[in-house]
Amino acid sequence: MPYTPSSKRYEKIPYARSGRSGLLLPRMSLGLWHNFGEDNNRNEMCDLILGAFDHGVTHFDLANNYGPPPGSAEINFGKIFQQNLAAHRDEVIVSTKAGYVMWDGPYGDWGSRKYMLASLDQSLKRLQLDYVDIFYSHRPDPNTPLEETMGALAHAVRTGKALYAALSNYGPEQTAAAAKILRELGTPCLIHQPRYNMIDRKPEQGLLAVLEREGIGCIPFSPLAQGILTERYLQGMPEGSRATRNIFLKSETVERHRPMIQKLQAVALARGQTLAQMALAWVLRTPTITSVLPGASSVRQLESNLAALKNTEFSPTELTAIDSAVAGADPAKAGPPI
């Protein structure tokens, strides 16, 4: 049967302007990092994408290396999009990134103009799209001039292969310098995607201030710290979980953090939220944050995440309790940048 989206989808979720741009994003977007690979069920992936759109989630975040294997998330999303959402292209925000290794040889990694633009062309073929809405430099390249990488982003926008330029995993000083270059090129930076959650507070050490000053939006990834900030590991190690398979999360990391998880769970229950919902709401509490990027494996999980938007206000007592619970946690153990 042809897909018909919910007529009430735009009533179900709030939207926020990205920095000083004209673009509104849903307060919660959908990340397709490690749940859209070759081994994932096609029907379940389709249900998730269409379920998200039915709930007003218009932004789907990808990268050239998402899968596994790299490239497969874009392929899967592209097939689902073309079969079901192509008629709604102007209602959807699709983002992708380039910056991590994708193919052999000296031109398949980092931030050279050669790699960035070749990668974007490959992404567009996998996605079966004429353009992406947002194109990111996925990480800074220490061996390529910043002007070259930003020039590639600007070229992608000027040629119509992307509508907006963006950054991910850049530090405060790098972000300020990149923003200046992009502004001078006439393609201002739309948004920045850092890792940020209750354990990993690094963006608070200058990055959020730079984004506010520059008028750049912020859309954090890993808001649930690879699942640590959920109820999944409260009592033990569920079979098949990321921690038991050592997929970006080690079992010893979970064991070390369990007392913290239990304390945070108590705060969440007092707020009438699950731990995951509180963790998402905590990221969204700051005005600089435009949207947040959790993943999901099912429509049910997506709906549970979206319920976090019902309460993103925190009392000083709650914030103090959260800070006390996470004191001493090691953000380096929460998972790698993606």
SULMO-V754084 format. One record per backbone hydrogen bond with DSSP energy under -0.5 kcal/mol. NH is the residue of the N-H (numbers start at 1). CO is the residue of the C=O. Records with the same first field share a line. If there is no record, write none. Layout:
NH = CO ; CO
This chain:
9 = 6
11 = 8
12 = 9
16 = 25
18 = 23
19 = 17
20 = 215
21 = 18
25 = 16
27 = 14
29 = 292
30 = 59
31 = 29 ; 294
32 = 61
36 = 67
38 = 68
40 = 37
45 = 41
46 = 42
47 = 43
48 = 44
49 = 45
50 = 46
51 = 47
52 = 48
53 = 49
54 = 50
55 = 51 ; 52
56 = 53
57 = 52
58 = 56
60 = 58 ; 93
61 = 30
62 = 60 ; 95
64 = 97
66 = 63
67 = 33
71 = 66
72 = 69
73 = 66
75 = 71
76 = 72
77 = 73
78 = 74
79 = 75
80 = 76
81 = 77
82 = 78
83 = 79
84 = 80
85 = 81
86 = 81
88 = 85
89 = 86
91 = 88
92 = 89
93 = 58
94 = 92
95 = 60
96 = 134
98 = 136
99 = 100
102 = 108
103 = 108
108 = 105
110 = 99
112 = 109
116 = 112
117 = 113
118 = 114
119 = 115
120 = 116
121 = 117
122 = 118
123 = 119
124 = 120
125 = 121
126 = 122
127 = 123
128 = 124
129 = 124
132 = 161
133 = 94
134 = 94
135 = 164
136 = 96
137 = 166
138 = 98 ; 136
142 = 140
144 = 141
148 = 145
149 = 145
150 = 146
151 = 147
152 = 148
153 = 149
154 = 150
155 = 151
156 = 152
157 = 153
158 = 154
159 = 155
160 = 157
161 = 156
162 = 156
163 = 132
164 = 133
165 = 188
166 = 135
167 = 191
168 = 137
169 = 193
175 = 171
176 = 172
177 = 173
178 = 174
179 = 175
180 = 176
181 = 177
182 = 178
183 = 179
184 = 180
185 = 181
186 = 183
187 = 182
190 = 165
191 = 165
192 = 217
193 = 167
194 = 192
196 = 221
197 = 200
201 = 199
204 = 201
205 = 202
206 = 204
208 = 203
210 = 206
211 = 207
212 = 208
213 = 209
214 = 210
215 = 211
216 = 211
217 = 190
218 = 288
219 = 192
220 = 291
221 = 194
222 = 293
225 = 222
227 = 224
228 = 225
229 = 224
230 = 227 ; 228
233 = 230
234 = 231
238 = 236
241 = 238
245 = 241
246 = 242 ; 243
247 = 242
248 = 246
251 = 243
253 = 250
254 = 250
255 = 251
256 = 252
257 = 253
258 = 254 ; 255
261 = 257
262 = 258
263 = 259
264 = 260
265 = 261
266 = 262
267 = 263
268 = 264
269 = 265
270 = 266
271 = 267 ; 268
272 = 268 ; 269
273 = 268
278 = 274
279 = 275
280 = 276
281 = 277
282 = 278
283 = 279
284 = 280
285 = 281 ; 282
286 = 283
289 = 286
290 = 218 ; 288
291 = 218
292 = 27
293 = 220
294 = 29
302 = 298
303 = 299
304 = 300
305 = 301
306 = 302
307 = 303
308 = 305
309 = 306
310 = 307
311 = 308
319 = 315
320 = 316
321 = 317
322 = 318
323 = 319
324 = 320
325 = 321
326 = 322
327 = 323
329 = 326
331 = 329
333 = 330
334 = 331
